[in-house]
Amino acid sequence: MIKVSVMYPNTKDVKFDTDYYKNTHLPMVSKACGDALKGLELDLGLAGRTPNEPAPYVAIAHLTFENLESFQNAFGPNAETFAADLKNYSNVNGELQISELIKF
């Protein structure tokens, strides 16, 4: 399994519409990726490592897929559509990381 994490940095002037992201953008991604998408989670940043330190990311979406090829086949054809929707929920670009998912 792989995990695709899309992390939105919590910059000084960040704007992030959580309701839109949760109720419109992520369902659009889920529908477009279909059965290739095995799981979807959303983390909303609360705090950093010390008191009064802001979270480094305002939001992180985690998408799981069986393998890299299934992600590329499901996500790739829709990447431009997903990117074009950014203006509807944030003024910062998400950082994408693909990781091997190892469960203990």
C-alpha positions in Angstrom: 0.0 0.0 0.0 1.0 3.6 -0.5 0.0 6.8 1.1 -0.3 10.0 -0.8 -0.1 13.0 1.5 -1.1 16.5 0.4 0.1 19.0 3.0 -1.0 22.6 3.1 1.7 24.8 4.9 0.4 27.0 7.6 2.0 30.2 6.3 1.5 33.7 7.8 -1.3 34.7 5.4 -2.8 31.3 4.7 -6.4 31.1 3.8 -8.0 27.6 3.9 -11.8 26.9 3.6 -12.1 23.6 5.6 -15.8 23.2 4.8 -15.2 23.5 1.1 -12.2 21.2 1.2 -14.0 18.6 3.3 -17.4 18.7 1.6 -16.6 19.5 -2.0 -13.0 19.0 -3.0 -12.2 15.7 -1.3 -15.5 14.1 -2.5 -14.6 15.2 -6.0 -11.2 13.6 -5.6 -12.8 10.4 -4.2 -15.3 10.1 -7.0 -12.7 10.8 -9.7 -10.3 8.2 -8.3 -13.0 5.6 -7.9 -12.2 2.1 -6.6 -8.5 2.8 -6.9 -8.8 5.0 -3.8 -8.6 2.6 -0.8 -8.8 5.2 2.0 -9.1 8.9 2.7 -8.3 10.9 5.9 -8.1 14.5 6.7 -5.9 16.0 9.4 -6.6 19.6 10.5 -3.6 21.2 12.3 -4.2 22.2 15.9 -0.7 23.0 17.3 3.0 22.6 16.9 5.4 20.9 19.3 5.5 23.7 21.9 2.8 25.7 23.6 1.5 28.6 21.4 3.4 27.3 18.4 1.1 27.0 15.4 0.8 23.7 13.5 3.2 23.5 10.6 0.3 22.5 8.3 -3.2 23.9 8.3 -4.5 20.6 6.7 -3.1 17.3 5.4 -5.1 14.9 3.3 -4.0 11.3 3.2 -5.1 9.1 0.3 -4.2 5.4 0.2 -3.8 3.3 -2.9 -2.8 -0.3 -3.5 0.4 0.8 -5.3 2.0 3.7 -7.2 0.7 2.6 -10.6 -2.9 2.6 -9.3 -2.4 6.1 -7.9 -0.9 7.4 -11.2 -3.7 5.8 -13.3 -6.5 7.2 -11.1 -5.0 10.6 -10.1 -3.0 11.6 -13.2 -5.8 12.1 -15.6 -7.6 14.3 -13.1 -4.6 16.2 -11.7 -5.3 19.4 -13.7 -9.0 19.4 -12.5 -7.9 19.0 -8.9 -5.3 21.8 -9.2 -7.7 24.1 -10.8 -10.0 23.8 -7.8 -7.3 25.1 -5.4 -8.5 28.7 -5.8 -11.9 27.7 -4.3 -10.4 26.7 -0.9 -6.8 28.0 -0.4 -4.2 30.5 -1.3 -1.3 28.1 -0.7 -0.2 25.1 -2.8 -0.2 21.7 -1.2 3.0 19.8 -1.0 2.6 16.2 -2.2 4.5 13.2 -0.8 4.1 9.6 -1.8 5.1 7.1 0.9 5.2 3.4 1.3 2.7 2.6 4.0 4.0 0.2 6.7 1.6 -0.8 9.4 2.6 -2.3 12.7 
